[in-house]
């Protein structure tokens, strides 16, 4: 059963009163303008399992939420991927869910500490003005067990096994002879099979270059271009990963773990990239990050244009790389 803890009621009202005094005029008994929940889908997991930690926010329509960040250092777990579910609306409230996929990598008892969820709420005293607020998620516990213990591996010392009768020398030599004869027979049969089998020289396939792999993935991504905004947002995540993976493989740096500013600074140090190409790469990263982190709405035409820009960059970068490598090959 999922361990879900909800913070609302009097504690939430006290928090809003302390952070945003303009909300103190809310009528007694009125529903809280924001509440958060946190849970894990596997409170009892084993090493190597994927655990989904989710934060659910229930808020009024006029509240603005900053997506919460779990961070990279989660005790006992390795971050794999994160995302958001499609917002739901019911009885004047908006429900948003933010999920984080984590891989359990250590045995023990762990706790997901409270995470701040920042928001802006209209000031009841001054229309048009908004007040910054913050609410903390509840702490959620999780247990990670050893796979061996779940399979029944005993923790104490095992009993001594019974004695096995010793094999006499004559029987031992007989067994050795049978083993040698069996190996000789297998060798003879294998040699006859190889002689009769027609020899075929199979050319080894050359692994794709980073450019070929990126173009192949971008083309497949473009064919999946739908019209639903939530699906387009998910495809923007994949576009960002494909483009960053190409930059890291081609120019030798961990682009998947760097910010757009760090990647732009590294590209400016590469002599094989001219100014327009560097600007094009930065524009692609900025567009993807706006959709990914700022949740900027995007349509199908804008997504297709970003994919085409990424494909043009990869082709230009590959042509530049071939121009640099070709003189060395001729020498």
Helices and strands as residue ranges (DSSP letters): E 5-7, H 9-19, G 21-23, E 34-40, E 44-46, E 50-60, E 64-65, E 77-84, E 88-90, E 93-104, E 108-112, E 116-122, E 130-136, E 140-145, H 147-150, H 169-196, H 210-223, H 229-251, G 255-257, H 260-267, H 275-292, H 300-330
